[in-house]
Amino acid sequence: MKGIKPEFLLYLILIAIGLEFFDRPLFDFNKIYDYFSGTELKPFEFSESSNLSVLYRGISVLIIAPIFEEFFFRKFLFREVLKKHSLTLSILVSSICFSLIHLPSYRNLLPTFIFGIIACLIYNKTNNIFYTIILHFLTNLSWLLLVSYGKSYYEWSYGLNYNFVYWLLFIFGIGLSYIGIKKITVANKV
């Protein structure tokens, strides 16, 4: 097991931030469709959570999910499929299975599939499961903070009404994620 390179933490943070902006339209798909079809949009709803609820959710999504899901879907499933099949098929199988465990929310399928692809690429290039665990932790932390305390962020995001700035943030997210992934793969070759 290789040690954790400190610069990789910066790249993982870039990817996590990028994924938040990149995933936003995927999670907002129904609202985007309603907006462009002229359907009246429902007002933004934000549910407050109790501290205990946030604590239990935090333990689940920040500790249990990143560790167990990454060990199963990347370290075990991805590696086992890769022993007998191509890299592409291994990535697809692992990522599809990873996204399917996030049902019943269909809004999660594409973002978790994309996350699975990115995690497989990082794991394949670094052969270090801790990088994908850290990335999983960071993306879940971002989600948890926004769901629990991000009312003003969501109000601002929905207030953009899917205008140029909204889509510019989407492109910015793709760029940040790409830069982070590229930096990890290039830095690992050195």
N, C-alpha and C positions, 0 to 999 in steps of 0.2 A: 504494500500500500504506500503510495507516494504521499508526501506531506502536502498540506494545503498551501498553495502559493497566495500570498497576500493580495497581489494584483488581481487575482481571479475573483476575489470578493467584490472589488469594484465592478468588474465585468458582470458578475451575477446581479448586482444591484441595478446596473444599466438594463439588463434583460428584464428584471422584475418590473421596473418602472415602465419600460417599453411595452411589456405585455399588458399592463393596466390600460394604457392608451390604445393599444392595438385591439384588445378584447372588448373595449367599450361598445363599439357598434354591433359586435356579435351578441352581447347581452341585451342591447337595446333594439334588436331587430324588429320586434313587434311594434315598439314605439316609433321607429323610423318608418315602418310600413304605414302605420296609422297616420303619421304626419304627412307623408307624401301622397297618400290616397285621399287626404282631406277629412279623415275621420277625426272627430273631436278627441283630443288627447286627455287622458285622465290626469288630474293633478298629481304632482309628486307626492308620494306617501313614504314616510320614514317611520319605522317602528323603533321605539326605544327599547333597549334590552336592560334587564337587571344586571347588576355587577356579578351575581352568581352565574347567570346565564352566559355572560361574556367570559367568565373564568372557565366554565366547563367547555364552552365552544373553543376557547383559546387553547386549552390542553389538547383537545381533539384535533384541531386544524393546524396547530403550530408544532406539536410534538409527535403525536401518534400517527397522523396521516403522512407527514413527510418521511418519517423513518420507515414505517411498514410499507407504504405504497412504493417508495423508491427501491427498497430492498426487493420487494416482490416483482414489480413491473420492469425495473431496469436491471438490477443485479441478477435476478433469477430468470424471469420470462424472456427478456430481451437476449440475455447471454445464451440461454438454452436454445432459442429459435435460431440464433446466429450460428450455432454449432453445425446446423444442418441446412440452413438456407442463406439467402443473400442478405446483405446489410439492409437494403430497402424493405424487403419483406419482414425482416425482424423488427425494424422500426415501426412499420405499419401495424403488425400484429400487437406489439406491446402498446402502441398508442391507442389503437382501437379498444383494446381491453381496458386500458386505463380510463378512457372516456366513458365507456359503458358502465363502469362502477359509479359514475356520478349521476346516473339516472335516479330519480324520475324527472329531474329538471332537464328538459331538452335544450334549454338555453346554454347549458354547460357543455354539451357534446363537442361542439367545434372548438371552443377555447381550450378544453382539457385535451382534446386530440392534438392541437397545435403545441400545447405545453409538453405533451408526451413526446412528440417529435423532437422538440428542442432538448428535452432531458436526455433522450436517447443519443442525440448527436454529441452532447457534452460528455456523457458517460463513455461513449465509444472513443472519443478523442482523448479523454483524460484517464480513463480506466480508474476513476476515483469516484465512488458512489457518494462521498460527502459533498461534492460540488452540486449534485442534483438534489441532495437532501437540503442543502443551504438554499438553493434556488426555490425549491418547493416551499420551504419555510418563508422565504421573502415574499413570494407571490401570495401565499395564504395570509401572511401578516398584513400585506397591503389590503387584501379583501376584507379581513376581519376589522381592521381600523376604519375602513370606509363604510362597512355595513354598520358598525357599532357607533362611530362618531363622525361620519362623513356627510352629514346632512347638507352642509353648505356646499360641499364639493358636488354632490348629486344635483342640488338645486341649480348650481352654476352650469354644470354639464348639460342638464336638460334645458336650461335657459338659453343655450346656444342655438336651440331649434335646428340642429343638424346643418348648420351653416358652414361656411368656408373654414372657420376656426376649428369647428368640431372635426372636420375631415382632415385638416392640417395636423391636429393632434394625433389622429389615427395614423397618418403617414409618419409623423415624428416617432410614434411608438414602434412602428415597423423598423425605422432606421436605428433607433436605440437598441432594439433587440438584435438586429443584424450586426451592429458594431460589436456588441458584447459577445455574441457567438463567434464572430470572426476573430476577435482578440483572443478568446480562449483557445481556439483551434490553432492560431498562429503561435501564440506564446507557448503552447504545449509542445510544438515541434522543436523549439529552441533548446 
